[in-house]
Structure formats: C-alpha cells, structure tokens
Amino acid sequence: MNNSNTNDHKLSSEEQIEQIRKRKKEGIDIPLKEKVQGKENSTLFEDVILMHNALPEIDYDQIDLTTSFLSKKFSAPLIIDSMTGGTDEAYIINKRLGKIAEKYGFGMGLGSQRAGLRSEKLVESYSVARTVAPSAFLIANIGGAQLAEGLSKEDVVRIIRMIDANALAIHLNPLQELIQPEGEPRFSGILNKISDIIQEIDVPVIVKEVGSGISPQVATRLQQVGTGSINIAGAGGTSWAAIEKIRADNVNNYIKSNLGELFWDWGIPTALSLILVSKSVDIPLISSGGLRNGLEVAKSLILGARMCAMAYPFLRKASESESSLDNYTQLVLAQLKSAMFLVGALNLEELRNTRYILKDKLASMLNSYELSRRN
C-alpha cells in the first residue's frame, strides 16, 4: 500500500519528463478505454425544455452560426476544449484537431503545456496545432497550481509563444490535484497570481475548471481581477476524479483510490453552473463539461453561454481517424442548426432569446439555491 505522493521536483529532469509523458498518455488512454463518465451526476441539460416553434418562418439553409468572442470572429460558437499534449499520441490527435479547427472556423485549446516547458522534445506535440491551423483561435493552457508554485511570467510567455496563442487558459482543478497520485493540492494565493498574469501578458485570460464547475462566488472573484472569460466546465461528463482513481489503483495508493471513488460525481452540474454564473457576471462564458451534441450546445447558448466547448467526443473521434472526426464535426453543426430551425432562430442572437422551461432536478436545485441565499 502506497499512500505517499511523488512530486516532480524530487525527481531528476529525465524522470520528471518521463513521468509527465506517462501521465499525459494515461490521460488519453483511460477516458477512451475505461468507464469514467459521471455515474449518478449529469449535466442536467435533459431538464432544459426548449419551446417548439411550428411556424419558424425561416429556411434551414439561411441559418447563420457565426459569432464573435474575445475580438475574434468564429464560423460557429464552438471550441475544441483543452485535452492533451506531451506524447506521440497527443501529436497525432492535436494535428487532427487543429485541422478541424482551421477547416470549420472553431477555437481550440491545448492540454496543459508544462510538459513543453520541461522538454523541447515535447513542444511539437503542442505547436503542431498552430502549424496546421495558422488562422484558428488557439488557447494556451497552464494550471493554477503551477502558478501558485511560482511559475514565472517568462514561462507563461513561453507557453503562449509555443503555439502563437490567441488567449491563455488557466485551469483550476482542485479535485484532480487532490486525487492524483502525484497531485499538488496547494491553491493558496492563486487568485493573486491570476490577477498578476492578467496584468502582465498581452492576450486575454480564460479561467476554466476541468469538470467540477464554477460557482457564482468564484466567477465574481474572477471577474473582479479582470478575467476575460470563464469556462465553467461543469460536472456530468468525464470525471477526472475517476481517471485519477484508476491511476491511483495502478500504483496501489489506497487513500487516493478511495477519495476518487467517493468524489467521483463531485461538482456543480453544467447546466446549473451555467445558469447561476450567467446571472452573476457579465463577461463572456464558455459552456463545457459533458456536452455531447449540438442540441446541448443550443441549450447552453440559450442559458447564457457565448461559446461552447467539447473535449471527450472530439478526443474519441480524433483517436479513430480524420474522417471519423470530420463526420462528427459535421453532425454537431447539423444538430445545432436543426435545434435553431425548430425554435425559429435565424442566428445566435435570436437563439439566445428563445423561451425555455426548466423541470425536475434542475428546477428544484435552482429553487433550493435561491432559498439558501435568502436565509
């Protein structure tokens, strides 16, 4: 039984790189091969009912998906969310995803780029995205925990330049760091670090969760320090507690495994997080966390998102083939346009004004939250 953490700084440089490479590979393999989706938790998008319009008075072919976000025009309100980098497998996946982002006018986030700071050999697994997507909106990525550890401004600039990024994502993953066998659950001072970075770099900063959601209180604090956008990344999709539990099992770490099982479904469901945060801040929001189709993208935009991000579905298709990925992309766009046609929305602004009904668990949760605020 091994209950200890192995921190990177206790290892040699080569050992650190190999550990990161192994962790990145497991971050691809486990979601694809193991059952790590939410168990009892869901995104709660099933509790959002859109009002059908039997007289849409529009033609399907006229529907316009274009939008703008952080001063960039997009052909559709979609971002391929941050996933991977730092391995040979990641190079292939990011190359395929980058081609899709370029072809369809999407945004694309890269996985945490700390590996690229540690080794020049691993940089190409990230920079390939810019090579194949010269005009796409690319989002660099680093962890809040690494900022708290003292990651320098110079390192952050290197991360941005690594992919000629249009924005920087700082990911907040306290649950993952808590469960991860070699995790770093030290989050003291992160908000001040985020504030400093916002002031020091010349691209907008997006702060994102990784599957446990953003609360209204956290969103408000992030807006106050000048965050450009928030990616709520709610619960109900891939569980990183589950992924890290499996990794803990592989190294016989009893306590981490138990914590992963206990907190498997921990987090704020995506639809709930989106509604609450959209009422609390006035900066553009990205909806992600368990989105699986274009109808859920439409619901997200109606509930307050400016953009929507998807990770697991794109990862799964990108790991299969370029044609499989392209077919899935076309399907998601068709699903989104179909939802817009059925509510009579010619463009995204009209879609955002669509009436909806909340039912069952989501409605009950919102009512309970409002009651708790009054008490």
Secondary structure in CASP SS format (residue, H / E / C, confidence):
PFRMAT SS
TARGET T0000
AUTHOR 0000-0000-0000
METHOD secondary structure of the structure
MODEL  1
M C 1.00
N C 1.00
N C 1.00
S C 1.00
N C 1.00
T C 1.00
N C 1.00
D H 1.00
H H 1.00
K H 1.00
L C 1.00
S C 1.00
S H 1.00
E H 1.00
E H 1.00
Q H 1.00
I H 1.00
E H 1.00
Q H 1.00
I H 1.00
R H 1.00
K H 1.00
R H 1.00
K H 1.00
K H 1.00
E H 1.00
G H 1.00
I H 1.00
D H 1.00
I H 1.00
P H 1.00
L H 1.00
K H 1.00
E C 1.00
K C 1.00
V C 1.00
Q E 1.00
G C 1.00
K C 1.00
E C 1.00
N C 1.00
S C 1.00
T C 1.00
L C 1.00
F H 1.00
E H 1.00
D H 1.00
V E 1.00
I E 1.00
L E 1.00
M C 1.00
H C 1.00
N C 1.00
A C 1.00
L C 1.00
P C 1.00
E C 1.00
I C 1.00
D C 1.00
Y H 1.00
D H 1.00
Q H 1.00
I C 1.00
D C 1.00
L C 1.00
T C 1.00
T E 1.00
S E 1.00
F E 1.00
L C 1.00
S C 1.00
K E 1.00
K E 1.00
F E 1.00
S C 1.00
A C 1.00
P C 1.00
L E 1.00
I E 1.00
I E 1.00
D C 1.00
S C 1.00
M C 1.00
T C 1.00
G C 1.00
G C 1.00
T C 1.00
D H 1.00
E H 1.00
A H 1.00
Y H 1.00
I H 1.00
I H 1.00
N H 1.00
K H 1.00
R H 1.00
L H 1.00
G H 1.00
K H 1.00
I H 1.00
A H 1.00
E H 1.00
K H 1.00
Y H 1.00
G C 1.00
F C 1.00
G E 1.00
M E 1.00
G E 1.00
L C 1.00
G C 1.00
S C 1.00
Q C 1.00
R H 1.00
A H 1.00
G H 1.00
L H 1.00
R H 1.00
S C 1.00
E H 1.00
K H 1.00
L H 1.00
V C 1.00
E H 1.00
S H 1.00
Y H 1.00
S H 1.00
V H 1.00
A H 1.00
R H 1.00
T H 1.00
V H 1.00
A C 1.00
P C 1.00
S C 1.00
A C 1.00
F E 1.00
L E 1.00
I E 1.00
A E 1.00
N E 1.00
I E 1.00
G E 1.00
G H 1.00
A H 1.00
Q H 1.00
L H 1.00
A H 1.00
E H 1.00
G C 1.00
L C 1.00
S C 1.00
K H 1.00
E H 1.00
D H 1.00
V H 1.00
V H 1.00
R H 1.00
I H 1.00
I H 1.00
R H 1.00
M H 1.00
I C 1.00
D C 1.00
A C 1.00
N C 1.00
A E 1.00
L E 1.00
A E 1.00
I E 1.00
H E 1.00
L E 1.00
N C 1.00
P H 1.00
L H 1.00
Q H 1.00
E H 1.00
L H 1.00
I H 1.00
Q C 1.00
P C 1.00
E C 1.00
G C 1.00
E C 1.00
P C 1.00
R C 1.00
F C 1.00
S C 1.00
G C 1.00
I H 1.00
L H 1.00
N H 1.00
K H 1.00
I H 1.00
S H 1.00
D H 1.00
I H 1.00
I H 1.00
Q H 1.00
E H 1.00
I C 1.00
D C 1.00
V C 1.00
P C 1.00
V E 1.00
I E 1.00
V E 1.00
K E 1.00
E E 1.00
V C 1.00
G C 1.00
S C 1.00
G C 1.00
I C 1.00
S C 1.00
P H 1.00
Q H 1.00
V H 1.00
A H 1.00
T H 1.00
R H 1.00
L H 1.00
Q H 1.00
Q H 1.00
V C 1.00
G C 1.00
T C 1.00
G C 1.00
S E 1.00
I E 1.00
N E 1.00
I C 1.00
A C 1.00
G C 1.00
A E 1.00
G C 1.00
G C 1.00
T E 1.00
S C 1.00
W H 1.00
A H 1.00
A H 1.00
I H 1.00
E H 1.00
K H 1.00
I H 1.00
R H 1.00
A H 1.00
D H 1.00
N H 1.00
V C 1.00
N C 1.00
N C 1.00
Y H 1.00
I H 1.00
K H 1.00
S H 1.00
N H 1.00
L H 1.00
G H 1.00
E H 1.00
L H 1.00
F C 1.00
W C 1.00
D C 1.00
W C 1.00
G C 1.00
I C 1.00
P E 1.00
T H 1.00
A H 1.00
L H 1.00
S H 1.00
L H 1.00
I H 1.00
L H 1.00
V H 1.00
S H 1.00
K C 1.00
S C 1.00
V C 1.00
D C 1.00
I C 1.00
P C 1.00
L E 1.00
I E 1.00
S E 1.00
S C 1.00
G C 1.00
G C 1.00
L C 1.00
R C 1.00
N C 1.00
G H 1.00
L H 1.00
E H 1.00
V H 1.00
A H 1.00
K H 1.00
S H 1.00
L H 1.00
I H 1.00
L H 1.00
G C 1.00
A C 1.00
R C 1.00
M E 1.00
C E 1.00
A E 1.00
M E 1.00
A C 1.00
Y H 1.00
P H 1.00
F H 1.00
L H 1.00
R H 1.00
K H 1.00
A H 1.00
S H 1.00
E H 1.00
S C 1.00
E H 1.00
S H 1.00
S H 1.00
L H 1.00
D H 1.00
N H 1.00
Y H 1.00
T H 1.00
Q H 1.00
L H 1.00
V H 1.00
L H 1.00
A H 1.00
Q H 1.00
L H 1.00
K H 1.00
S H 1.00
A H 1.00
M H 1.00
F H 1.00
L H 1.00
V H 1.00
G C 1.00
A C 1.00
L C 1.00
N C 1.00
L H 1.00
E H 1.00
E H 1.00
L H 1.00
R H 1.00
N C 1.00
T C 1.00
R C 1.00
Y E 1.00
I E 1.00
L E 1.00
K C 1.00
D H 1.00
K H 1.00
L H 1.00
A H 1.00
S H 1.00
M H 1.00
L H 1.00
N H 1.00
S H 1.00
Y H 1.00
E H 1.00
L H 1.00
S H 1.00
R H 1.00
R H 1.00
N C 1.00
END
